[in-house]
């Protein structure tokens, strides 16, 4: 399956402007043959802590945009957004995956970024989410989750590819790159990690979006510019890697 990592800037707290900006990029991904287009964390607002102002209901405008683009382009599309479900006391940072047939899957970020106070504004999720997309088992994660190897270990045996969307700032860019590669190598799976570029709320972002294969080989977008990375994700490569190097069977957890 061809996957498109869409590395993009975000217009601060302006979903409509971001929809206009991103629609052609998703179209370009589809034209290049991608079956999955991955946007960033909080793709329509930026990593804002103004949860009471920007949070949307389920199936709000930012989810509708993903659903519409998936249908129009006939591909899967995902990105995270601030969403409040019925009865929720607080919204969550929710990664929404929309399919071309109208299917929608949701993963709520298990580890809010307490260093920036995210846990004070957004509720933590408590469930892993793995979805079969065109023969590839995708497990969904958001940004700070990347620092917690145990979350990735928990679903490793049922995962061909981890999707990690982020707003990971430039001062810790080497952490982003090293941790993403480590998650691929230790779990013998692909990692599609997509980070924003530009600036928002006083922070700068350098992108470094990548598709990492089960042996740690990296295809990466170089430079802190918007761009599109197309790469193949093949579950047969995962199976072959795990058969040749059966390290997961020695894992105790």
matplotlib code that plots the C-alpha trace (Angstrom):
import matplotlib.pyplot as plt

x = [0.0, 1.3, 1.2, 1.5, 3.0, 1.7, 4.0, 2.2, 2.0, -1.1, -2.9, -3.5, -7.0, -8.5, -10.0, -11.6, -8.4, -6.6, -9.2, -8.6, -4.9, -4.9, -7.4, -5.0, -2.3, -4.6, -5.5, -1.8, -1.3, -4.3, -3.0, 0.4, -1.3, -1.4, -4.2, -3.6, -2.9, -1.7, -2.0, -0.6, -1.7, -4.4, -4.2, -6.9, -6.1, -2.5, -1.6, -3.8, -4.7, -7.9, -9.9, -13.2, -13.0, -11.7, -13.1, -15.6, -18.5, -18.2, -18.6, -17.8, -16.2, -12.7, -14.0, -16.4, -13.4, -11.6, -14.7, -15.4, -11.8, -11.7, -14.9, -13.9, -10.3, -11.3, -8.5, -8.1, -7.3, -6.4, -5.3, -6.0, -8.3, -9.9, -13.1, -15.7, -17.9, -21.5, -21.3, -17.5, -16.4, -13.4, -12.5, -9.7, -7.0, -8.5, -6.9, -9.7, -9.2, -11.8, -12.3, -13.5, -16.7, -17.6, -16.0, -14.6, -12.2, -11.1, -8.1, -7.9, -4.4, -3.4, -0.6, -1.6, 1.6, 1.7, 4.9, 2.7, -0.3, -2.3, -3.6, -5.3, -7.4, -7.8, -8.8, -6.6, -7.7, -7.5, -7.8, -5.4, -6.8, -5.6, -7.4, -7.1, -6.7, -6.4, -4.5, -2.3, -2.8, -2.4, -2.0, -2.7, -0.8, -0.4, 2.8, 3.8, 2.7, 6.0, 8.0, 6.2, 7.5, 5.2, 2.1, 3.7, 4.8, 1.3, 0.0, 3.2, 2.2, -1.0, 0.6, 2.3, 2.5, 2.3, 0.9, 2.1, 0.9, 2.6, 3.3, 6.8, 8.8, 12.3, 14.3, 13.6, 13.8, 16.5, 14.3, 11.5, 13.8, 15.5, 12.3, 10.4, 13.3, 13.5, 9.8, 10.2, 13.3, 12.2, 8.8, 9.9, 7.1, 6.8, 6.4, 4.7, 5.5, 4.1, 5.0, 4.1, 6.3, 6.1, 5.4, 2.5, 1.9, 5.6, 7.0, 8.9, 8.5, 10.9, 8.9, 11.3, 8.3, 9.4, 8.4, 10.6, 10.8, 11.0, 14.8, 15.1, 15.6, 14.3, 12.7, 12.5, 11.4, 14.4, 14.1, 11.5, 9.2, 5.9, 6.0, 4.7, 6.4, 5.1, 6.3, 5.3, 4.1, 4.2, 3.0, 4.9, 8.1, 7.0, 6.3, 9.6, 11.6, 10.0, 10.5, 14.2, 14.8, 12.3, 13.0, 9.4, 9.0, 11.6, 9.6, 8.1, 5.4]
y = [0.0, 3.4, 5.9, 9.7, 11.6, 15.2, 17.6, 20.9, 24.2, 25.0, 28.3, 28.9, 28.1, 28.5, 25.2, 26.6, 28.1, 24.9, 22.9, 25.1, 24.8, 21.0, 19.8, 20.2, 18.4, 15.5, 15.5, 15.4, 12.4, 10.6, 11.4, 9.9, 6.6, 6.9, 4.8, 6.5, 10.2, 11.2, 14.8, 16.0, 16.3, 19.0, 19.5, 22.1, 24.3, 23.8, 22.5, 24.9, 24.6, 26.7, 23.5, 25.2, 27.5, 25.2, 21.7, 20.3, 17.8, 14.4, 14.7, 18.4, 20.4, 18.9, 15.3, 16.1, 17.4, 14.2, 12.2, 14.4, 14.2, 10.4, 10.1, 12.6, 11.3, 7.6, 7.1, 6.9, 10.1, 10.8, 13.6, 14.5, 17.2, 18.4, 16.6, 16.3, 13.3, 13.2, 13.4, 14.0, 16.4, 17.4, 17.0, 14.7, 14.9, 12.5, 10.9, 10.4, 7.9, 8.2, 5.7, 6.2, 4.3, 6.6, 4.4, 6.4, 5.1, 7.1, 6.9, 9.2, 10.2, 8.1, 10.4, 14.1, 16.2, 17.2, 19.3, 21.8, 21.3, 19.3, 17.0, 20.0, 20.7, 17.4, 14.0, 11.0, 8.1, 4.5, 2.2, 1.2, 1.2, -1.1, -0.9, -3.1, -0.8, -2.5, -5.5, -3.5, -3.5, 0.1, 1.1, 4.7, 7.0, 10.8, 12.7, 12.3, 8.7, 8.1, 8.3, 5.4, 2.2, 0.0, 1.3, 0.3, -3.1, -3.8, -4.0, -5.1, -8.6, -7.3, -4.4, -4.0, -0.2, 2.5, 5.9, 8.7, 12.3, 15.1, 18.7, 18.0, 21.2, 21.8, 21.9, 18.2, 17.2, 14.6, 12.9, 12.7, 11.1, 8.7, 7.5, 7.0, 4.8, 2.9, 2.1, 0.6, -1.4, -2.8, -3.8, -4.8, -2.8, 0.3, 3.7, 6.5, 9.6, 13.0, 16.3, 19.8, 22.6, 26.4, 28.2, 28.3, 29.8, 30.7, 27.3, 26.4, 23.0, 21.4, 18.5, 15.6, 13.5, 10.0, 6.4, 4.0, 0.3, -2.7, -2.8, 0.9, 2.2, 5.8, 7.7, 11.3, 14.7, 16.9, 20.5, 22.4, 22.9, 21.7, 18.5, 15.2, 11.9, 8.8, 5.4, 1.7, -0.2, -3.9, -6.4, -9.1, -7.3, -7.2, -10.9, -11.7, -9.5, -11.2, -14.6, -14.0, -12.2, -13.7, -11.2, -10.5, -14.1, -13.3, -10.3, -10.8, -8.2]
z = [0.0, -0.9, 2.0, 1.8, 4.7, 4.2, 6.0, 6.3, 8.1, 10.2, 10.2, 13.9, 15.1, 11.7, 10.5, 7.3, 6.1, 6.8, 4.9, 1.9, 2.2, 2.7, 0.1, -2.9, -1.0, -0.3, -4.0, -4.9, -2.7, -4.3, -7.8, -6.8, -6.0, -2.2, -0.6, 2.8, 3.3, 6.8, 8.1, 11.4, 15.0, 15.5, 11.8, 11.6, 14.6, 15.7, 19.2, 21.0, 24.7, 24.2, 24.3, 25.4, 22.3, 19.6, 20.5, 18.1, 18.6, 17.1, 13.3, 13.5, 10.7, 11.0, 11.0, 8.1, 6.1, 6.5, 5.5, 2.5, 1.3, 1.7, -0.4, -3.1, -3.5, -2.9, -0.3, 3.4, 5.2, 8.9, 11.2, 14.8, 16.1, 19.3, 19.8, 22.6, 22.5, 24.0, 27.8, 27.9, 30.6, 28.5, 24.9, 23.7, 21.2, 18.8, 15.7, 13.2, 10.3, 7.5, 4.7, 1.2, 2.0, 4.9, 7.6, 10.6, 13.3, 16.3, 18.6, 21.6, 22.6, 25.6, 26.8, 26.9, 26.9, 30.5, 30.0, 28.0, 30.3, 27.7, 30.5, 32.0, 28.9, 27.2, 28.6, 28.1, 26.0, 27.4, 24.3, 21.6, 18.1, 15.3, 11.9, 8.8, 5.8, 2.5, 3.9, 6.3, 10.0, 11.2, 14.8, 15.6, 17.9, 18.6, 19.2, 22.9, 22.8, 20.9, 24.1, 25.7, 24.1, 26.1, 24.3, 21.0, 22.4, 23.5, 19.9, 18.1, 17.2, 15.5, 13.8, 10.4, 10.5, 13.3, 12.3, 14.5, 13.9, 15.7, 16.5, 17.7, 18.2, 16.7, 20.0, 20.5, 16.8, 17.4, 20.0, 17.4, 14.8, 17.2, 19.0, 15.7, 14.3, 17.6, 17.6, 14.1, 14.9, 18.2, 16.9, 13.4, 11.8, 9.7, 11.3, 9.4, 11.4, 10.2, 11.9, 11.1, 9.9, 10.4, 13.7, 16.1, 19.5, 19.8, 18.9, 15.7, 13.9, 11.5, 10.2, 9.7, 8.6, 7.6, 6.7, 8.5, 7.5, 9.9, 9.6, 10.4, 6.9, 6.6, 3.8, 5.1, 4.0, 4.3, 5.4, 7.4, 4.4, 3.3, 1.2, 0.3, 1.0, -0.8, 0.3, 0.2, 3.3, 2.7, 5.3, 3.6, 4.5, 8.1, 8.1, 6.4, 8.8, 11.9, 10.4, 9.7, 13.0, 15.5, 18.3, 19.3, 20.6, 23.3, 24.6, 28.0, 27.7]

ax = plt.figure().add_subplot(projection="3d")
ax.plot(x, y, z, "-o")
ax.set_aspect("equal")
plt.show()
